[in-house]
């Protein structure tokens, strides 16, 4: 098998480079994909609610307000669904 790779001009470094790119893309999507939509999610970090100025602890449910800031789930205004 080793002889085949040497004779065929197969470059293992390119294969590992491509794997590294795919791995980093997958990791990026797993972290940021939940943030790309405006649904409710759990906070990953401690922060402050921009509506009520109370602290948001990690693990609490949060949502984005119309200004794009993260707020408590109960501080976010209800979105109106169009028919």
Backbone as CSV, one residue per row, in Angstrom:
resi,resn,N_x,N_y,N_z,CA_x,CA_y,CA_z,C_x,C_y,C_z
1,UNK,0.822,-1.186,0.000,0.000,0.000,0.000,0.871,1.257,0.000
2,UNK,1.933,1.240,0.777,2.834,2.378,0.846,3.479,2.640,-0.514
3,UNK,3.824,1.595,-1.220,4.445,1.729,-2.542,3.460,2.363,-3.521
4,UNK,2.183,1.993,-3.448,1.171,2.559,-4.336,1.103,4.076,-4.167
5,UNK,1.046,4.554,-2.914,0.948,5.980,-2.674,2.188,6.722,-3.171
6,UNK,3.341,6.110,-3.040,4.564,6.765,-3.499,4.595,6.853,-5.026
7,UNK,4.174,5.803,-5.711,4.223,5.781,-7.172,3.092,6.588,-7.804
8,UNK,1.946,6.672,-7.147,0.797,7.345,-7.759,0.832,8.858,-7.600
9,UNK,1.765,9.364,-6.840,1.834,10.799,-6.630,0.803,11.290,-5.631
10,UNK,0.273,10.391,-4.824,-0.724,10.744,-3.820,-0.064,11.599,-2.748
11,UNK,-0.677,12.728,-2.448,-0.117,13.640,-1.454,-0.976,13.585,-0.193
12,UNK,-0.439,12.943,0.843,-1.195,12.807,2.086,-1.425,14.159,2.756
13,UNK,-0.509,15.085,2.595,-0.672,16.373,3.262,-1.897,17.120,2.727
14,UNK,-2.188,16.993,1.428,-3.387,17.631,0.867,-4.649,16.985,1.411
15,UNK,-4.613,15.666,1.581,-5.773,14.969,2.127,-6.037,15.431,3.566
16,UNK,-4.995,15.537,4.375,-5.173,15.966,5.752,-5.549,17.442,5.826
17,UNK,-5.076,18.245,4.885,-5.454,19.648,4.852,-6.950,19.781,4.556
18,UNK,-7.447,18.999,3.599,-8.869,19.023,3.270,-9.702,18.536,4.462
19,UNK,-9.243,17.467,5.117,-9.948,16.969,6.307,-10.011,18.051,7.372
20,UNK,-8.923,18.777,7.566,-8.867,19.841,8.562,-9.869,20.946,8.217
21,UNK,-9.985,21.296,6.938,-10.934,22.317,6.518,-12.368,21.865,6.774
22,UNK,-12.676,20.636,6.426,-14.029,20.115,6.633,-14.344,20.046,8.124
23,UNK,-13.373,19.612,8.918,-13.575,19.518,10.361,-13.878,20.893,10.952
24,UNK,-13.116,21.904,10.557,-13.342,23.242,11.097,-14.675,23.826,10.627
25,UNK,-15.077,23.551,9.415,-16.377,23.995,8.938,-17.490,23.345,9.747
26,UNK,-17.387,22.051,9.988,-18.383,21.337,10.780,-18.444,21.902,12.193
27,UNK,-17.299,22.145,12.810,-17.262,22.695,14.167,-17.897,24.083,14.195
28,UNK,-17.615,24.903,13.184,-18.203,26.235,13.096,-19.728,26.153,13.006
29,UNK,-20.220,25.267,12.150,-21.669,25.142,11.975,-22.347,24.622,13.232
30,UNK,-21.714,23.706,13.934,-22.312,23.163,15.154,-22.430,24.244,16.231
31,UNK,-21.510,25.194,16.244,-21.549,26.251,17.249,-22.504,27.361,16.839
32,UNK,-22.441,27.803,15.578,-23.177,28.985,15.167,-24.495,28.720,14.466
33,UNK,-24.772,27.507,14.061,-26.035,27.234,13.377,-27.249,27.538,14.247
34,UNK,-27.239,27.201,15.536,-28.402,27.575,16.359,-28.601,29.081,16.459
35,UNK,-27.563,29.870,16.248,-27.650,31.321,16.368,-28.177,31.953,15.089
36,UNK,-28.149,31.244,13.977,-28.531,31.824,12.704,-30.035,32.046,12.557
37,UNK,-30.829,31.475,13.414,-32.262,31.730,13.368,-32.680,32.381,14.681
38,UNK,-33.855,32.960,14.715,-34.286,33.755,15.861,-35.100,32.969,16.871
39,UNK,-34.946,31.685,16.924,-35.668,30.886,17.905,-35.017,31.028,19.279
40,UNK,-35.650,30.448,20.246,-35.140,30.459,21.613,-34.031,29.418,21.733
41,UNK,-32.986,29.774,22.473,-31.890,28.838,22.722,-31.378,29.042,24.132
42,UNK,-30.482,28.181,24.568,-29.896,28.306,25.899,-28.629,29.149,25.826
43,UNK,-28.460,30.017,26.803,-27.279,30.879,26.856,-26.042,30.032,27.135
44,UNK,-24.971,30.325,26.427,-23.710,29.612,26.631,-22.789,30.366,27.572
45,UNK,-23.023,31.662,27.732,-22.169,32.505,28.560,-23.029,33.397,29.450
46,UNK,-22.440,33.910,30.515,-23.125,34.878,31.357,-23.112,36.233,30.652
47,UNK,-24.234,36.936,30.709,-24.336,38.264,30.108,-25.453,39.010,30.817
48,UNK,-25.847,40.157,30.284,-26.912,40.956,30.868,-28.016,41.155,29.841
49,UNK,-29.245,41.034,30.287,-30.407,41.237,29.415,-30.500,42.721,29.078
50,UNK,-30.646,43.040,27.800,-30.724,44.445,27.392,-32.111,45.047,27.624
51,UNK,-33.094,44.220,27.942,-34.451,44.722,28.203,-34.647,45.051,29.683
52,UNK,-34.317,44.118,30.567,-34.584,44.315,31.994,-33.310,44.564,32.808
53,UNK,-32.149,44.494,32.183,-30.850,44.702,32.829,-30.540,43.695,33.942
54,UNK,-31.266,42.599,33.990,-30.971,41.534,34.949,-29.927,40.610,34.332
55,UNK,-29.158,39.929,35.163,-28.146,39.025,34.598,-28.776,37.808,33.917
56,UNK,-28.137,37.364,32.861,-28.513,36.114,32.191,-27.423,35.111,32.528
57,UNK,-27.815,34.025,33.170,-26.857,32.985,33.540,-26.732,31.984,32.402
58,UNK,-25.592,31.325,32.315,-25.441,30.297,31.278,-26.435,29.176,31.564
59,UNK,-27.078,28.710,30.508,-28.090,27.661,30.633,-29.512,28.184,30.615
60,UNK,-29.706,29.492,30.828,-31.050,30.061,30.776,-31.489,30.205,29.324
61,UNK,-32.801,30.172,29.109,-33.327,30.319,27.757,-33.326,31.790,27.370
62,UNK,-32.795,32.057,26.173,-32.693,33.427,25.677,-33.250,33.498,24.255
63,UNK,-33.526,34.719,23.827,-34.016,34.965,22.467,-33.477,36.313,22.024
64,UNK,-33.517,36.575,20.729,-33.089,37.869,20.206,-34.288,38.802,20.122
65,UNK,-34.070,40.041,20.527,-35.129,41.036,20.377,-35.028,41.645,18.973
66,UNK,-35.946,42.510,18.570,-35.892,43.083,17.217,-34.604,43.853,16.911
67,UNK,-33.925,44.345,17.946,-32.667,45.062,17.738,-31.486,44.113,17.559
68,UNK,-31.725,42.804,17.725,-30.661,41.818,17.554,-29.875,41.535,18.815
69,UNK,-30.329,42.030,19.952,-29.656,41.794,21.233,-30.272,40.574,21.915
70,UNK,-29.434,39.855,22.683,-29.920,38.690,23.412,-30.605,39.133,24.698
71,UNK,-31.823,38.612,24.918,-32.618,38.936,26.105,-33.187,37.647,26.676
72,UNK,-33.731,37.741,27.909,-34.422,36.578,28.480,-35.564,36.164,27.552
73,UNK,-35.909,34.929,27.612,-37.004,34.423,26.778,-38.285,35.196,27.070
74,UNK,-38.544,35.481,28.339,-39.780,36.177,28.708,-39.692,37.690,28.473
75,UNK,-38.492,38.230,28.207,-38.347,39.659,27.891,-38.501,39.945,26.401
76,UNK,-38.387,38.926,25.575,-38.484,39.119,24.133,-39.938,39.333,23.739
77,UNK,-40.206,40.334,22.884,-41.591,40.544,22.450,-42.051,39.378,21.571
78,UNK,-43.323,39.083,21.653,-43.891,38.013,20.826,-43.890,38.462,19.365
79,UNK,-43.419,37.604,18.495,-43.425,37.955,17.079,-44.812,37.689,16.493
80,UNK,-45.244,38.573,15.629,-46.551,38.418,14.997,-46.393,37.592,13.738
81,UNK,-47.199,36.572,13.627,-47.176,35.700,12.461,-48.109,36.279,11.403
82,UNK,-47.627,36.398,10.195,-48.478,36.871,9.106,-49.281,35.708,8.548
83,UNK,-50.534,35.959,8.161,-51.354,34.843,7.620,-50.874,34.353,6.283
